[in-house]
Amino acid sequence: MRRPLVRALAGALALLPAGLVAPLAVPAPAAADSVVVGGRPVRTAESPWVVALSSRDRFGGTRGGQFCGGVVVAPDRVMTAAHCLSRAVLGEEVRDVPDLRIISGRTELTGSGGVEVAVTDTWVSPQYDPVTNSADLALLTLADPLPASRVITVAPVGDPAYTPGTTASVYGWGDTTGEGAYATSLRAAQVSVLSDTTCHRAYPGGLDGRYIAATMLCAGDSRGGRDACQGDSGGPLVAKGRLIGLVSWGSGCGLAQSPGVYTRVSAVELPHGAVRGAQEATRV
């Protein structure tokens, strides 16, 4: 029997401020190798578009205040999951978190490399449904732009990167075992994009959640053991050098029959000029 949703209200659930009760279950242990879940250590120099979302005021300084992931889609814009900015995760409205910032170029969260940039504005997709997690996408506007070399292209509708069977990588600083062992160094796990049929079979509705092909995609490993987990929410799923998804939700971590579910970034309409290139061609 599958467990209830455990990533739907963020990888940040296990890092909620003291006194804030998590509304969803904590995952049971998952098969893992001690990285992301079943991945490898990577350097931000190899994946400069990956960033950490941080608030030391809400989540403490042990891991630089990291609570979710994000991805640079324009010099002054970071894309993340909408649920990462929710009251359920932050414990208050995002506008009341004065030290919200992103950390870019820092592989080791306990280190001092890279830069920390303040967030001046947030945008949550009006399509976002917190009940189903459909269109789970938000944008952060940065106080200071990052170098253009840190920007990743967003894959448009119909891009070959979405083809089932395509190898993809998911990145983050989240739980490496499924039982609260959070990484301080950036990790990546290799997964495969799965067919909508497979995703519907894994999540037909009920306690495990419902897969909605129009705004979601799922990815995993048929043997299990490779997946995103708590703390990875909002982080990028990258295939063929392009952004195809954001870590959104799932049942457990690294379970063979319960792949990770991602926001299909090409399906969410964005504000004009919000990202580099590809998304502009898909606007309605």
Protein Blocks (a to p, Z undefined) as FASTA:
>chain_A
ZZddfklnojklmmgcehiacfbdcddddddehiaehpadddfklmmmbccdddfklnoj
knnopabdcddfbfkbccddfklmpmklnopafklmmkgccdehiablmlmghjddddfb
dcddfkbcfknopaiacddddfbdcdfklpccdddehiaklpghiacddddjbdfkonop
acfbdcddddddddfklmmmmmngcjnopadfklgccdddfkgoiacdehigoiacdeeh
iafbdcfbdedehiaklccddddfklpccdehkaghjlmmmpZZ
